[in-house]
Amino acid sequence: MKIFIPRVPSATTSRELRRLIGEVLKKRFHVPFTQWPSIGGCDVLQFQDGNGVAEYHGLVSIFPDEAGSWFITHFKQQRLHDQLLSAREFMDRKHSPERTGSERDRRRPNLQITRVLSSSPTLRDIDRFLRRHGV
């Protein structure tokens, strides 16, 4: 199951996110003859809109799906870099031009999504400046 963790702090690395998720999964009561939960992939993604405003989000794969569901309900009140986090199931939305009205695609235009490979203090400062000044 893919899990979306919205609005992680810009200083977050995939290693920190994986460690936090692992700590939560360790609290899961293991039932005999069931598969132990495992983390498949863990990425921090940067979403940047046409105005240059950047947001950071986590995307994690947890196996089996039951462990992913358990994780979503038990991830409440988790903090990373003094910021409260939440989790929900990731929904892969395909762009559909024939949708109209209330079913219209609500995604922001010109959104660029990139995987964060490292945490650069300079980039974090630029992102903070842009967000603060609404650029």
Salt bridges, closest charged atoms under 4 A:
GLU16 OE1 - HIS81 NE2 3.07
GLU23 OE2 - ARG19 NH1 3.43
ASP43 OD1 - ARG115 NE 3.01
GLU55 OE1 - HIS57 NE2 3.06
GLU55 OE1 - ARG108 NH2 3.31
ASP92 OD2 - LYS94 NZ 3.13
ASP105 OD2 - HIS95 ND1 2.96
ASP105 OD2 - ARG107 NH2 2.80
ASP125 OD1 - ARG128 NH1 2.94
